[in-house]
Amino acid sequence: MISDVKLNYSDAVAGEKKSKKIHPHKFTMWVAIGSMIMMFAGLTSAYVVKSGQATWQEIRIPELFWYSTIAILLSSVTIRLSLRNFKAREMQKYRLLIAVTFALGVLFIVLQYLGFQQMWASGITLSGSGAGQFIYVIAGFHALHVLGGIVALLIIFIKAFIGKTKTYSSLPIEIAGTYWHFVDALWIYLMIFFILIG
């Protein structure tokens, strides 16, 4: 009797430990996010150091960057809601919200591109000195990471409309959602950084 209780207890503990283990795909994503944080920390640190130089030229953030900020903030809301609806098996709402998230992600990239064009037209180029160079590089790298998220969203989008759901695993959406929230939070940080540091 006592041995049975001990056996059941050890099984329960083993099951609890197993459930607490992070999925390999999630672990890989967190490692990637860690490396991205280090990269952007390095870039923004270089920005701060360079801003103290006499040749530094401050610039005004393109107005279109504000609109792109709204787009990416809204996309974080829609991807969160899409995960919730997927888990509730509300597949029609899930598909709609994934489509909206994808569209908002594309809109963010388009607005960023137009913002860069606006900067270039006003005479702020990569060959100049000052904030302009850094904004092209930092915001450009961020846009590339958003593009990576858009590719993941495109795959999820295609599967949502074409693929047949067999297992109802929310893991791909959870991973894409976490990554998407990260690039969203990163952009908010960068916008605040650009405004404060100039």
Secondary structure, 3 states (H helix, E strand, C coil): CHHHHHHHHHHHHHHHHHHHCCCHHHHHHHHHHHHHHHHHHHHHHHHHHHHCCCCCCCCCCCHHHHHHHHHHHHHHHHHHHHHHHHHCCCHHHHHHHHHHHHHHHHHHHHHHHHHHHHHHHCCCCCCCCCHHHHHHHHHHHHHHHHHHHHHHHHHHHHHHHCCCCCCCCCHHHHHHHHHHHHHHHHHHHHHHHHHHHC
